[in-house]
Amino acid sequence: MTMLAVFKSRAQALDFISALRREGVPVQAVSTPKEAGVGCGISARFDGRFLPRARAAAGRGYSSFAGFYRQENGTFRPV
């Protein structure tokens, strides 16, 4: 399952992506979908099996973190 970590800050999104990569998580920067309601931004896309690592990384002080979203039926929904 595809997951997104959504941020309101591009800089924090890119820092989060770097942090996940250092932990061996395959992650990509993608445009934030409209369903997230955050506006134009960058999100981190990763496989759902890495959600525990992503949650741990998100808890390290990202003030612009807006939440995790899971892809369901072609649309992203909050987790």
VMD Tcl script that builds the backbone (N, CA, C; Angstrom):
set m [mol new atoms 237]
animate dup $m
set s [atomselect $m all]
$s set {name element resname resid chain x y z} {
  {N N MET 1 A 0.834 -1.159 0.000}
  {CA C MET 1 A 0.000 0.000 0.000}
  {C C MET 1 A 0.890 1.237 0.000}
  {N N THR 2 A 0.491 2.249 -0.721}
  {CA C THR 2 A 1.254 3.486 -0.828}
  {C C THR 2 A 0.840 4.456 0.265}
  {N N MET 3 A 1.836 5.054 0.904}
  {CA C MET 3 A 1.606 6.016 1.975}
  {C C MET 3 A 2.257 7.346 1.618}
  {N N LEU 4 A 1.715 8.422 2.188}
  {CA C LEU 4 A 2.319 9.741 2.070}
  {C C LEU 4 A 2.502 10.328 3.458}
  {N N ALA 5 A 3.622 11.000 3.652}
  {CA C ALA 5 A 3.811 11.865 4.809}
  {C C ALA 5 A 3.718 13.276 4.252}
  {N N VAL 6 A 2.745 14.040 4.715}
  {CA C VAL 6 A 2.446 15.356 4.153}
  {C C VAL 6 A 2.998 16.448 5.075}
  {N N PHE 7 A 3.628 17.418 4.450}
  {CA C PHE 7 A 4.232 18.539 5.176}
  {C C PHE 7 A 3.757 19.855 4.590}
  {N N LYS 8 A 3.738 20.896 5.418}
  {CA C LYS 8 A 3.407 22.242 4.961}
  {C C LYS 8 A 4.660 23.002 4.536}
  {N N SER 9 A 5.825 22.456 4.862}
  {CA C SER 9 A 7.104 23.082 4.534}
  {C C SER 9 A 7.901 22.177 3.605}
  {N N ARG 10 A 8.321 22.726 2.474}
  {CA C ARG 10 A 9.134 21.951 1.540}
  {C C ARG 10 A 10.454 21.542 2.175}
  {N N ALA 11 A 11.072 22.463 2.912}
  {CA C ALA 11 A 12.369 22.175 3.533}
  {C C ALA 11 A 12.254 21.017 4.525}
  {N N GLN 12 A 11.203 21.009 5.330}
  {CA C GLN 12 A 11.032 19.917 6.286}
  {C C GLN 12 A 10.682 18.612 5.590}
  {N N ALA 13 A 9.918 18.668 4.518}
  {CA C ALA 13 A 9.614 17.455 3.755}
  {C C ALA 13 A 10.896 16.839 3.208}
  {N N LEU 14 A 11.756 17.670 2.644}
  {CA C LEU 14 A 13.005 17.155 2.084}
  {C C LEU 14 A 13.934 16.634 3.178}
  {N N ASP 15 A 13.940 17.282 4.334}
  {CA C ASP 15 A 14.743 16.789 5.455}
  {C C ASP 15 A 14.219 15.435 5.929}
  {N N PHE 16 A 12.902 15.296 6.000}
  {CA C PHE 16 A 12.272 14.029 6.405}
  {C C PHE 16 A 12.629 12.921 5.414}
  {N N ILE 17 A 12.586 13.228 4.141}
  {CA C ILE 17 A 12.940 12.242 3.105}
  {C C ILE 17 A 14.386 11.789 3.286}
  {N N SER 18 A 15.274 12.725 3.532}
  {CA C SER 18 A 16.684 12.381 3.776}
  {C C SER 18 A 16.832 11.497 5.005}
  {N N ALA 19 A 16.082 11.812 6.065}
  {CA C ALA 19 A 16.133 11.015 7.290}
  {C C ALA 19 A 15.680 9.580 7.027}
  {N N LEU 20 A 14.598 9.418 6.260}
  {CA C LEU 20 A 14.123 8.059 5.942}
  {C C LEU 20 A 15.146 7.307 5.095}
  {N N ARG 21 A 15.745 7.976 4.147}
  {CA C ARG 21 A 16.756 7.324 3.303}
  {C C ARG 21 A 17.939 6.848 4.137}
  {N N ARG 22 A 18.348 7.641 5.127}
  {CA C ARG 22 A 19.451 7.235 6.006}
  {C C ARG 22 A 19.100 5.971 6.777}
  {N N GLU 23 A 17.808 5.751 7.001}
  {CA C GLU 23 A 17.347 4.557 7.711}
  {C C GLU 23 A 17.039 3.403 6.763}
  {N N GLY 24 A 17.355 3.577 5.491}
  {CA C GLY 24 A 17.171 2.502 4.522}
  {C C GLY 24 A 15.775 2.381 3.948}
  {N N VAL 25 A 14.958 3.399 4.117}
  {CA C VAL 25 A 13.587 3.370 3.592}
  {C C VAL 25 A 13.587 3.920 2.169}
  {N N PRO 26 A 13.095 3.148 1.203}
  {CA C PRO 26 A 12.940 3.692 -0.147}
  {C C PRO 26 A 11.798 4.709 -0.163}
  {N N VAL 27 A 12.103 5.942 -0.464}
  {CA C VAL 27 A 11.139 7.039 -0.367}
  {C C VAL 27 A 11.368 8.001 -1.524}
  {N N GLN 28 A 10.284 8.629 -1.968}
  {CA C GLN 28 A 10.360 9.591 -3.075}
  {C C GLN 28 A 9.650 10.880 -2.689}
  {N N ALA 29 A 10.144 11.984 -3.210}
  {CA C ALA 29 A 9.457 13.269 -3.075}
  {C C ALA 29 A 8.415 13.352 -4.185}
  {N N VAL 30 A 7.187 13.680 -3.812}
  {CA C VAL 30 A 6.088 13.803 -4.777}
  {C C VAL 30 A 5.277 15.050 -4.449}
  {N N SER 31 A 4.511 15.511 -5.398}
  {CA C SER 31 A 3.607 16.639 -5.152}
  {C C SER 31 A 2.498 16.194 -4.203}
  {N N THR 32 A 2.148 17.063 -3.290}
  {CA C THR 32 A 1.079 16.766 -2.345}
  {C C THR 32 A -0.262 16.777 -3.076}
  {N N PRO 33 A -1.064 15.706 -2.920}
  {CA C PRO 33 A -2.358 15.664 -3.613}
  {C C PRO 33 A -3.366 16.638 -2.991}
  {N N LYS 34 A -4.351 17.018 -3.775}
  {CA C LYS 34 A -5.385 17.947 -3.324}
  {C C LYS 34 A -6.133 17.427 -2.100}
  {N N GLU 35 A -6.308 16.110 -2.018}
  {CA C GLU 35 A -7.064 15.507 -0.910}
  {C C GLU 35 A -6.467 15.849 0.454}
  {N N ALA 36 A -5.182 16.168 0.492}
  {CA C ALA 36 A -4.531 16.470 1.769}
  {C C ALA 36 A -4.931 17.839 2.295}
  {N N GLY 37 A -5.428 18.703 1.427}
  {CA C GLY 37 A -5.883 20.014 1.842}
  {C C GLY 37 A -4.788 20.919 2.390}
  {N N VAL 38 A -3.565 20.721 1.921}
  {CA C VAL 38 A -2.433 21.484 2.425}
  {C C VAL 38 A -1.952 22.494 1.399}
  {N N GLY 39 A -2.450 22.450 0.201}
  {CA C GLY 39 A -1.990 23.351 -0.848}
  {C C GLY 39 A -0.845 22.736 -1.622}
  {N N CYS 40 A -0.114 23.569 -2.317}
  {CA C CYS 40 A 1.014 23.076 -3.103}
  {C C CYS 40 A 2.166 22.759 -2.162}
  {N N GLY 41 A 2.602 21.554 -2.203}
  {CA C GLY 41 A 3.706 21.162 -1.338}
  {C C GLY 41 A 4.356 19.900 -1.822}
  {N N ILE 42 A 5.291 19.447 -1.039}
  {CA C ILE 42 A 5.991 18.204 -1.337}
  {C C ILE 42 A 5.675 17.225 -0.217}
  {N N SER 43 A 5.400 16.000 -0.593}
  {CA C SER 43 A 5.156 14.930 0.361}
  {C C SER 43 A 6.175 13.829 0.135}
  {N N ALA 44 A 6.295 12.976 1.132}
  {CA C ALA 44 A 7.169 11.806 1.042}
  {C C ALA 44 A 6.298 10.585 0.746}
  {N N ARG 45 A 6.582 9.887 -0.345}
  {CA C ARG 45 A 5.821 8.680 -0.704}
  {C C ARG 45 A 6.675 7.464 -0.385}
  {N N PHE 46 A 6.062 6.480 0.290}
  {CA C PHE 46 A 6.779 5.267 0.680}
  {C C PHE 46 A 5.790 4.121 0.825}
  {N N ASP 47 A 6.308 2.923 0.895}
  {CA C ASP 47 A 5.478 1.736 1.064}
  {C C ASP 47 A 4.999 1.659 2.509}
  {N N GLY 48 A 3.761 1.250 2.704}
  {CA C GLY 48 A 3.158 1.176 4.025}
  {C C GLY 48 A 3.887 0.299 5.020}
  {N N ARG 49 A 4.661 -0.660 4.562}
  {CA C ARG 49 A 5.379 -1.526 5.506}
  {C C ARG 49 A 6.438 -0.741 6.289}
  {N N PHE 50 A 6.785 0.458 5.801}
  {CA C PHE 50 A 7.764 1.295 6.492}
  {C C PHE 50 A 7.108 2.354 7.377}
  {N N LEU 51 A 5.789 2.271 7.580}
  {CA C LEU 51 A 5.076 3.258 8.386}
  {C C LEU 51 A 5.642 3.385 9.800}
  {N N PRO 52 A 5.986 2.307 10.497}
  {CA C PRO 52 A 6.555 2.489 11.843}
  {C C PRO 52 A 7.833 3.335 11.838}
  {N N ARG 53 A 8.701 3.139 10.868}
  {CA C ARG 53 A 9.922 3.953 10.782}
  {C C ARG 53 A 9.580 5.402 10.459}
  {N N ALA 54 A 8.606 5.590 9.584}
  {CA C ALA 54 A 8.200 6.944 9.209}
  {C C ALA 54 A 7.572 7.665 10.408}
  {N N ARG 55 A 6.776 6.963 11.189}
  {CA C ARG 55 A 6.174 7.571 12.377}
  {C C ARG 55 A 7.243 7.990 13.380}
  {N N ALA 56 A 8.236 7.128 13.552}
  {CA C ALA 56 A 9.332 7.466 14.465}
  {C C ALA 56 A 10.075 8.705 13.973}
  {N N ALA 57 A 10.339 8.767 12.684}
  {CA C ALA 57 A 11.050 9.920 12.114}
  {C C ALA 57 A 10.209 11.190 12.234}
  {N N ALA 58 A 8.909 11.101 11.998}
  {CA C ALA 58 A 8.026 12.274 12.057}
  {C C ALA 58 A 7.934 12.827 13.473}
  {N N GLY 59 A 8.143 11.975 14.453}
  {CA C GLY 59 A 8.073 12.401 15.844}
  {C C GLY 59 A 9.303 13.145 16.328}
  {N N ARG 60 A 10.250 13.389 15.435}
  {CA C ARG 60 A 11.506 14.039 15.830}
  {C C ARG 60 A 11.493 15.551 15.629}
  {N N GLY 61 A 10.345 16.156 15.702}
  {CA C GLY 61 A 10.282 17.612 15.709}
  {C C GLY 61 A 10.042 18.298 14.383}
  {N N TYR 62 A 9.169 17.778 13.555}
  {CA C TYR 62 A 8.797 18.444 12.296}
  {C C TYR 62 A 7.519 19.242 12.535}
  {N N SER 63 A 7.672 20.527 12.750}
  {CA C SER 63 A 6.520 21.376 13.088}
  {C C SER 63 A 5.520 21.511 11.943}
  {N N SER 64 A 5.970 21.277 10.706}
  {CA C SER 64 A 5.061 21.425 9.566}
  {C C SER 64 A 4.432 20.101 9.137}
  {N N PHE 65 A 4.659 19.038 9.895}
  {CA C PHE 65 A 4.098 17.737 9.549}
  {C C PHE 65 A 2.583 17.795 9.662}
  {N N ALA 66 A 1.879 17.438 8.583}
  {CA C ALA 66 A 0.418 17.524 8.535}
  {C C ALA 66 A -0.269 16.174 8.672}
  {N N GLY 67 A 0.474 15.077 8.624}
  {CA C GLY 67 A -0.123 13.764 8.815}
  {C C GLY 67 A 0.238 12.761 7.744}
  {N N PHE 68 A -0.185 11.522 8.008}
  {CA C PHE 68 A 0.024 10.427 7.068}
  {C C PHE 68 A -1.266 10.162 6.307}
  {N N TYR 69 A -1.115 9.796 5.055}
  {CA C TYR 69 A -2.243 9.467 4.183}
  {C C TYR 69 A -1.970 8.137 3.503}
  {N N ARG 70 A -3.030 7.342 3.344}
  {CA C ARG 70 A -2.941 6.037 2.686}
  {C C ARG 70 A -3.740 6.101 1.387}
  {N N GLN 71 A -3.181 5.500 0.348}
  {CA C GLN 71 A -3.886 5.470 -0.935}
  {C C GLN 71 A -4.936 4.370 -0.913}
  {N N GLU 72 A -6.177 4.764 -1.184}
  {CA C GLU 72 A -7.300 3.825 -1.243}
  {C C GLU 72 A -8.141 4.150 -2.467}
  {N N ASN 73 A -8.291 3.214 -3.350}
  {CA C ASN 73 A -9.119 3.377 -4.544}
  {C C ASN 73 A -8.740 4.625 -5.347}
  {N N GLY 74 A -7.438 4.842 -5.494}
  {CA C GLY 74 A -6.954 5.939 -6.314}
  {C C GLY 74 A -6.983 7.303 -5.667}
  {N N THR 75 A -7.358 7.340 -4.392}
  {CA C THR 75 A -7.423 8.610 -3.652}
  {C C THR 75 A -6.666 8.453 -2.343}
  {N N PHE 76 A -6.199 9.538 -1.774}
  {CA C PHE 76 A -5.470 9.468 -0.514}
  {C C PHE 76 A -6.382 9.881 0.633}
  {N N ARG 77 A -6.365 9.073 1.705}
  {CA C ARG 77 A -7.197 9.310 2.885}
  {C C ARG 77 A -6.284 9.396 4.117}
  {N N PRO 78 A -6.633 10.229 5.088}
  {CA C PRO 78 A -5.839 10.300 6.325}
  {C C PRO 78 A -5.807 8.972 7.039}
  {N N VAL 79 A -4.695 8.703 7.682}
  {CA C VAL 79 A -4.548 7.465 8.452}
  {C C VAL 79 A -5.011 7.728 9.867}
}
mol reanalyze $m
mol bondsrecalc $m
mol representation Tube
mol addrep $m
